[in-house]
């Protein structure tokens, strides 16, 4: 939803609470449901989801780092690696500031 600039469609507090209830307090990680076995896939995307909701940032030397909504990696890493990306929007729709570093196309494929 972040990529589509539609985070407002999500009840952010409920989603964050759900992800946090899926944590394994003893061994770490995040599962697909509370009390299930955590795995790398759900841990990675759970952390990315929390970050995109503004509930989490990766701690770095300069403080907390923002997470890129396209790659689910720290934004500064995506920029340093010059990873390409494209954002498709509706005609004349505003683009979220975090996506402004990518090429922007409308639904018809025009820049």
Buried (B, 14 or more C-beta within 10 A) or exposed (E): BBBBBEBEEBEBEEBBEBBBEBBBEEEEBBBEEEEEEBEEEBBEBBBBBBBBBEBBBBEEEEEEBBBBBBBBBBBBBBEEEEBEBEBBBEEEEEEBEBBEBBEBEEEEEEE
